[in-house]
Amino acid sequence: MSGALGFFVDWDGNLRSTADPGGGYLCDVDGVARYVAVTTKTGTLVHEATLYRTLDAVAKAGITASLVDGSVPWGKKSEGF
């Protein structure tokens, strides 16, 4: 998979950058397939998403999610995160 940059929607409905997914996670991106695999540092798959190359592409898809940076945690404490 390539290191294509872009955006994806996390499991909370937030928009995140593939360059800074947060939570100690890494993004493995396939730009051709428009696929994002979010993994732990040891390679465990924790989330799969569609790659949007630009914010315009996100808007064109009708997604109105808020863009958050990597400091915003995934999930809630009540969910065990």
C-alpha angles and dihedrals in degrees: 000000000000130000095244115164125227143100139291139182115249126214091270093055095255122137113236136183117244087224092058112023094157128209091086088287129138129214122227105194132196104194095187094053091036089232130146122195112193111204142173117250088264092055103258111150111235103163141012124203147163117265118234110191097204140018087247089059089052091052092045088056088056094247115148098180120144116252109237130183128233093270091071108093124236112242128350132285088244087060092053098262 
